[in-house]
Amino acid sequence: MNREELIASLQKLKAGYIASLNSLEVMKNWGKVQLEALYATRIGKYKIELLELQIELKSLKKKIQLCHQYINRGETPDFQAVEKSVSEMVHNAYQEIHSEKQKVAWGKAVLSNLKSPEDSMELRKIFRNVAKKLHPDINPNLSDEQKDIWHLFHTAYKTGDLDKLKALEIVYATELAQSENLDTLSEEDILLQTATIKQGIREIEEQIQEMERDFPFNIADQIRDDEWVEEQQNLIRKEKEELKILLKEKREIYQLIRESYE
């Protein structure tokens, strides 16, 4: 392969690296966020109600157990101590409920402030163009100033700030035009960059595959399927009704114990 072919191959690899990197960034900063928001608003809020019932049932069972321990020792149950002990036990569980409620509120906010498809496309287009010239992984000879400029662009991209990205593109037009000249590289440098970028692409693809196996990407199709969502909601409703029956029984038992010893 002659020098021109090596340079053409390297440029093609750089474009492939940026495309793979863009796919990963989209998954992290948009796909994951939106899928988690969908899950929180379509399934998560129903699971919160279920979790609240489960915690209440667990606490009632514990209260009854503690009361029976007193009774088995021939003592009158100390209901104040029982209530305090159970309250401390379920504290962390209620913290979990609070966290889940925050996720639902956040999900609603995300879904009510989605960018238009046109804005998202323009955001990614600017990012790709800038990354070709300033991304450190494919431009190893960047100056400290260029690295700082890249950080500004990357931060704006991750936060979805299209207006700032456009402004940065205008402000740093000169710096963006001064991209690395491959003609000045030795063949050894070209081969080294080629090998480095190939490995970088493999690592990004592995990250993408790993993310696709994890939540929420592993249920991406289901969470967008109205029938699947309705089925999950119905299963949760059924479990809630079963828990309510058990709760009624445990409340009556605990109330009976209190009435018998207070």
C-alpha atoms as one frame of an Amber mdcrd trajectory, in Angstrom:
protein
   0.000   0.000   0.000   1.566   3.332  -1.062   1.528   6.535   1.027  -1.597
   7.986  -0.623  -3.490   4.755   0.038  -2.297   4.724   3.665  -3.545   8.287
   4.161  -6.889   7.509   2.488  -7.274   4.429   4.707  -6.473   6.474   7.830
  -8.997   9.160   6.890 -11.628   6.490   6.340 -10.840   4.971   9.730 -11.095
   8.376  11.402 -14.538   8.869   9.890 -15.520   5.390  11.090 -14.227   6.139
  14.574 -16.253   9.356  14.776 -19.369   7.545  13.528 -18.948   4.843  16.179
 -18.207   7.427  18.845 -21.286   9.412  17.837 -23.426   6.274  18.132 -22.061
   5.685  21.639 -22.632   9.313  22.648 -26.197   9.204  21.311 -26.865   6.025
  23.318 -25.434   7.532  26.505 -26.811  11.061  26.281 -30.140  10.567  24.483
 -31.122   6.933  24.036 -30.465   5.892  27.640 -32.009   9.052  29.061 -35.184
   8.768  27.005 -35.632   5.034  27.610 -35.182   5.510  31.350 -37.688   8.369
  31.249 -40.189   6.182  29.383 -39.716   3.332  31.837 -40.130   5.635  34.842
 -43.377   7.153  33.556 -44.896   4.004  32.030 -43.844   1.350  34.571 -41.895
   2.949  37.400 -44.731   4.985  38.881 -46.859   1.841  39.228 -43.979  -0.004
  40.867 -43.727   2.776  43.460 -47.296   2.085  44.563 -46.468  -1.625  44.753
 -43.311  -0.935  46.737 -45.234   1.193  49.243 -47.661  -1.669  49.862 -44.821
  -4.182  50.196 -43.089  -2.013  52.783 -46.295  -1.564  54.762 -46.905  -5.329
  54.737 -43.333  -6.018  55.816 -43.623  -3.526  58.663 -46.930  -5.014  59.889
 -45.483  -8.527  59.860 -42.519  -7.307  61.892 -44.782  -5.525  64.404 -46.827
  -8.678  64.893 -43.663 -10.750  65.286 -42.249  -8.390  67.927 -45.561  -8.387
  69.808 -45.601 -12.197  69.861 -42.080 -12.192  71.312 -43.329 -10.113  74.237
 -46.398 -12.322  74.677 -44.374 -15.547  74.534 -42.229 -14.204  77.403 -45.396
 -13.494  79.386 -44.964  -9.729  78.985 -47.268  -6.984  77.771 -46.079  -5.722
  74.405 -44.349  -2.344  74.505 -46.104  -0.890  71.474 -44.064   2.313  71.526
 -40.840   0.302  71.326 -42.350  -1.910  68.614 -43.335   1.084  66.502 -39.908
   2.689  66.925 -38.047  -0.511  66.036 -40.089  -1.050  62.870 -39.818   2.606
  61.877 -36.021   2.375  61.964 -36.107  -0.907  60.020 -38.086   0.492  57.084
 -36.293   3.851  56.933 -33.999   2.790  54.075 -36.922   1.287  52.189 -38.729
   4.622  52.264 -35.563   6.291  51.022 -35.788   3.967  48.022 -39.380   5.069
  47.421 -38.277   8.700  47.540 -35.554   7.954  44.997 -38.023   6.204  42.668
 -40.454   9.130  42.921 -37.656  11.476  41.901 -36.988   9.279  38.859 -40.636
   9.546  37.815 -40.612  13.327  38.239 -37.371  13.517  36.261 -38.823  11.250
  33.556 -41.817  13.504  33.122 -39.519  16.529  32.834 -37.337  14.811  30.226
 -40.292  13.775  28.089 -41.852  17.229  28.236 -38.635  18.915  27.068 -37.527
  16.730  24.165 -35.621  18.450  21.407 -37.027  18.382  17.899 -35.541  15.760
  15.538 -34.096  18.618  13.473 -32.264  20.098  16.481 -30.913  16.689  17.489
 -29.637  16.041  13.966 -27.956  19.445  13.777 -26.381  18.921  17.200 -24.861
  15.602  16.118 -23.748  17.018  12.745 -21.775  19.822  14.391 -20.294  17.379
  16.884 -19.123  15.021  14.130 -17.484  17.857  12.180 -15.685  19.180  15.258
 -14.663  15.718  16.453 -12.919  14.973  13.150 -10.604  17.904  13.817 -10.313
  18.103  17.609 -11.117  14.734  19.176  -7.929  13.724  21.067  -8.290  10.028
  20.205  -7.826  10.612  16.493  -5.767  13.795  16.684  -2.852  12.901  18.962
  -0.857  16.081  18.297  -3.363  18.625  19.603  -2.044  21.663  21.426  -3.235
  22.427  24.962  -5.386  25.234  23.522  -7.032  22.839  21.056  -7.710  20.356
  23.859  -9.404  23.120  25.877 -11.509  24.061  22.847 -12.512  20.415  22.385
 -13.610  20.280  26.022 -15.901  23.288  25.451 -17.486  21.664  22.401 -17.868
  18.276  24.102 -19.505  19.790  27.196 -21.995  21.728  25.063 -22.780  18.582
  23.077 -23.322  16.403  26.165 -25.709  18.967  27.660 -27.576  19.310  24.353
 -26.868  23.057  24.152 -27.276  23.618  20.398 -27.091  27.417  20.623 -23.774
  27.262  22.484 -22.428  24.675  20.033 -23.264  26.975  17.107 -21.651  29.944
  18.859 -18.489  27.960  19.592 -18.317  26.883  15.953 -18.265  30.543  14.901
 -15.851  31.716  17.614 -13.321  28.956  16.937 -13.693  28.762  13.157  -9.995
  29.532  12.651  -8.858  26.842  15.083 -11.170  24.291  13.497  -9.717  25.063
  10.078  -6.222  24.287  11.355  -6.704  20.536  11.541  -3.847  18.082  11.397
  -2.162  17.826   7.990  -1.690  14.136   7.268   0.779  14.926   4.480   3.359
  15.940   7.105   3.191  12.592   8.914   5.757   9.880   8.373   4.558   6.466
   7.183   5.426   5.118  10.628   3.160   7.702  12.269   0.355   6.917   9.807
   0.604   3.185  10.557   0.668   3.856  14.311  -2.416   6.081  14.127  -4.151
   3.480  11.956  -3.512   0.709  14.486  -4.554   2.962  17.396  -7.819   4.016
  15.760  -8.681   0.432  14.788  -8.327  -0.575  18.429 -10.364   2.458  19.479
 -13.198   1.438  17.158 -13.168  -2.107  18.585 -13.368  -0.767  22.136 -16.266
   1.570  21.298 -18.156  -1.267  19.602 -17.637  -3.419  22.712 -19.032  -0.603
  24.881 -22.073  -0.322  22.607 -22.679  -4.089  22.749 -22.341  -4.049  26.540
 -24.816  -1.173  26.868 -27.291  -2.966  24.605 -27.271  -5.938  26.997 -28.012
  -3.772  30.048 -31.071  -1.870  31.267 -32.782   0.049  29.742 -31.584  -1.013
  26.264 -32.356  -4.679  26.965 -36.071  -3.767  27.125 -36.004  -0.976  24.526
 -38.496  -2.692  22.217 -40.843  -3.654  25.047 -40.959  -0.230  26.711 -42.108
   1.281  23.409 -44.730  -1.465  22.941 -48.102  -0.315  24.297 -49.375  -3.886
  24.657 -46.346  -4.972  26.681 -46.599  -1.883  28.881 -50.296  -2.491  29.518
 -49.571  -6.137  30.362 -46.910  -5.091  32.894 -49.231  -2.506  34.401 -51.973
  -5.126  34.757 -49.572  -7.548  36.456 -48.613  -4.833  38.932 -52.274  -3.975
  39.563 -53.026  -7.650  40.228 -50.153  -7.925  42.680 -51.326  -4.737  44.394
 -54.813  -6.160  44.895 -53.346  -9.340  46.389 -51.199  -7.279  48.729 -54.174
  -5.180  49.826 -55.979  -8.348  50.930 -52.957  -9.459  52.960 -52.583  -5.979
  54.394 -56.178  -5.970  55.571 -55.627  -9.261  57.391 -52.399  -8.089  59.054
 -53.891  -4.734  60.067 -56.787  -6.550  61.764 -54.418  -8.918  63.582 -52.203
  -6.093  64.818 -55.213  -4.021  65.858 -56.608  -7.000  67.779 -53.314  -7.419
  69.645 -53.288  -3.737  70.589 -56.891  -3.804  71.762 -56.145  -6.891  73.861
 -53.131  -5.427  75.690 -53.639  -1.668  75.780
